[in-house]
């Protein structure tokens, strides 16, 4: 027997497989407008973002070892690491990596490895604006890096946003491969 609503129309239920798949996902699906169609997206949680960030740090460390450290290998200055030219240049490489990769590809190499992408929640275009990227990666990430609680917010907020995502109104989503 088929169940019917108050207008005597049959009620259709989703298949059990679809219900199981949606119940197993710990990430809330959301609707994003893009290309004039609605798409369901899943926000990336703390652990996915953590592993992607570790991969990015490994890549940035490798870049610094190849590009920056050989320049200062024979320099024996008494500068403290935080205020040395070497420390300044490694910081520049760090921020340039995140700004340029996020602006032009919407993801860093670490995010590519784990199938993540940065999206602007209120912008209509696929490409994130320079203002949003600079605010997210320079100002927001600096504040998150200092407080460290900013990164932990990605595990607590409904849209899985870290503090720098909240500031820039962005989020990180899982991409389907």
Rosetta blueprint (number, residue, H / E / L):
1 X L
2 X L
3 X L
4 X E
5 X L
6 X L
7 X L
8 X L
9 X L
10 X E
11 X L
12 X L
13 X L
14 X L
15 X L
16 X H
17 X H
18 X H
19 X H
20 X H
21 X H
22 X H
23 X H
24 X H
25 X L
26 X L
27 X L
28 X L
29 X E
30 X E
31 X E
32 X E
33 X E
34 X E
35 X L
36 X L
37 X E
38 X E
39 X E
40 X E
41 X E
42 X E
43 X E
44 X L
45 X L
46 X H
47 X H
48 X H
49 X H
50 X H
51 X H
52 X H
53 X H
54 X H
55 X H
56 X H
57 X H
58 X H
59 X H
60 X H
61 X H
62 X H
63 X H
64 X H
65 X H
66 X H
67 X H
68 X L
69 X L
70 X L
71 X L
72 X L
73 X L
74 X L
75 X L
76 X L
77 X L
78 X L
79 X L
80 X L
81 X H
82 X H
83 X H
84 X L
85 X H
86 X H
87 X H
88 X H
89 X H
90 X H
91 X H
92 X H
93 X H
94 X H
95 X H
96 X H
97 X H
98 X H
99 X H
100 X H
101 X H
102 X H
103 X H
104 X H
105 X H
106 X L
107 X L
108 X L
109 X H
110 X H
111 X H
112 X H
113 X H
114 X H
115 X L
116 X E
117 X E
118 X E
119 X E
120 X E
121 X L
122 X L
123 X L
124 X L
125 X L
126 X L
127 X L
128 X L
129 X L
130 X H
131 X H
132 X H
133 X H
134 X H
135 X H
136 X H
137 X H
138 X H
139 X H
140 X H
141 X H
142 X H
143 X H
144 X H
145 X H
146 X H
147 X H
148 X L
149 X H
150 X H
151 X H
152 X H
153 X H
154 X H
155 X H
156 X L
157 X L
158 X L
159 X L
160 X L
161 X L
162 X L
163 X H
164 X H
165 X H
166 X H
167 X H
168 X H
169 X L
170 X E
171 X E
172 X E
173 X E
174 X E
175 X L
176 X L
177 X L
